[in-house]
Amino acid sequence: MKKAVALRYDTDKENAPRVVAKGQGNTAQNIIKIAELHNLPIKKDEDLVELLSKIELDKQVPEALYKAVAEVFSFVYKISKKS
């Protein structure tokens, strides 16, 4: 079953990214559809989604996952620079 997790990171207000949406099945498809509608980058990483989906909504990503999440934000930054 497809899963999706959306992160937000406001560097001015927060110390770490925050889980702002998560779900599986139809909910995951809706999260992806909304991201696409808003031209937000999407990174497919099933292992990371599995870990992030265990974090409660509106909670910050734990320090143990910083490296993996930093790689996602690096990917997003590179895509944004190409646009």
One Martini backbone bead per residue (centre of mass of N, CA, C, O) as a GRO file, in nm:
protein
   83
    1MET     BB    1   0.097   0.037   0.022
    2LYS     BB    2   0.074   0.360  -0.011
    3LYS     BB    3   0.294   0.620   0.108
    4ALA     BB    4   0.294   0.946   0.288
    5VAL     BB    5   0.507   1.243   0.353
    6ALA     BB    6   0.501   1.567   0.500
    7LEU     BB    7   0.719   1.850   0.504
    8ARG     BB    8   0.833   2.115   0.725
    9TYR     BB    9   1.069   2.410   0.699
   10ASP     BB   10   1.129   2.674   0.930
   11THR     BB   11   1.422   2.832   0.992
   12ASP     BB   12   1.305   3.079   1.167
   13LYS     BB   13   1.122   2.877   1.383
   14GLU     BB   14   1.295   2.605   1.346
   15ASN     BB   15   1.514   2.321   1.414
   16ALA     BB   16   1.312   2.129   1.251
   17PRO     BB   17   1.142   1.931   1.087
   18ARG     BB   18   0.791   1.872   1.003
   19VAL     BB   19   0.506   1.685   1.034
   20VAL     BB   20   0.204   1.761   0.827
   21ALA     BB   21   0.171   1.478   0.669
   22LYS     BB   22  -0.008   1.154   0.659
   23GLY     BB   23  -0.033   0.834   0.474
   24GLN     BB   24  -0.253   0.595   0.313
   25GLY     BB   25  -0.349   0.547   0.014
   26ASN     BB   26  -0.566   0.791  -0.041
   27THR     BB   27  -0.407   0.988   0.133
   28ALA     BB   28  -0.143   0.968  -0.021
   29GLN     BB   29  -0.256   1.058  -0.294
   30ASN     BB   30  -0.344   1.341  -0.190
   31ILE     BB   31  -0.070   1.444  -0.107
   32ILE     BB   32   0.056   1.421  -0.389
   33LYS     BB   33  -0.150   1.594  -0.542
   34ILE     BB   34  -0.100   1.856  -0.383
   35ALA     BB   35   0.198   1.880  -0.449
   36GLU     BB   36   0.161   1.896  -0.755
   37LEU     BB   37  -0.029   2.149  -0.764
   38HIS     BB   38   0.223   2.315  -0.602
   39ASN     BB   39   0.507   2.229  -0.709
   40LEU     BB   40   0.621   2.008  -0.527
   41PRO     BB   41   0.857   1.820  -0.430
   42ILE     BB   42   0.928   1.467  -0.495
   43LYS     BB   43   1.038   1.197  -0.286
   44LYS     BB   44   1.138   0.865  -0.329
   45ASP     BB   45   1.132   0.684   0.001
   46GLU     BB   46   1.027   0.418   0.162
   47ASP     BB   47   1.202   0.406   0.418
   48LEU     BB   48   1.156   0.698   0.515
   49VAL     BB   49   0.849   0.691   0.523
   50GLU     BB   50   0.831   0.475   0.737
   51LEU     BB   51   0.968   0.640   0.960
   52LEU     BB   52   0.796   0.910   0.941
   53SER     BB   53   0.510   0.770   0.996
   54LYS     BB   54   0.579   0.742   1.318
   55ILE     BB   55   0.532   1.033   1.338
   56GLU     BB   56   0.373   1.273   1.468
   57LEU     BB   57   0.181   1.514   1.412
   58ASP     BB   58   0.359   1.815   1.441
   59LYS     BB   59   0.636   1.684   1.462
   60GLN     BB   60   0.958   1.657   1.496
   61VAL     BB   61   1.232   1.546   1.377
   62PRO     BB   62   1.451   1.336   1.476
   63GLU     BB   63   1.789   1.330   1.504
   64ALA     BB   64   1.827   1.039   1.376
   65LEU     BB   65   1.697   1.172   1.083
   66TYR     BB   66   1.862   1.413   0.971
   67LYS     BB   67   2.033   1.295   0.741
   68ALA     BB   68   1.801   1.192   0.562
   69VAL     BB   69   1.652   1.468   0.545
   70ALA     BB   70   1.887   1.631   0.426
   71GLU     BB   71   1.882   1.479   0.155
   72VAL     BB   72   1.605   1.580   0.072
   73PHE     BB   73   1.669   1.888   0.083
   74SER     BB   74   1.889   1.871  -0.126
   75PHE     BB   75   1.711   1.775  -0.355
   76VAL     BB   76   1.519   2.019  -0.350
   77TYR     BB   77   1.731   2.235  -0.405
   78LYS     BB   78   1.826   2.129  -0.681
   79ILE     BB   79   1.552   2.151  -0.820
   80SER     BB   80   1.505   2.456  -0.767
   81LYS     BB   81   1.758   2.556  -0.930
   82LYS     BB   82   1.646   2.444  -1.215
   83SER     BB   83   1.374   2.632  -1.231
   0.00000   0.00000   0.00000
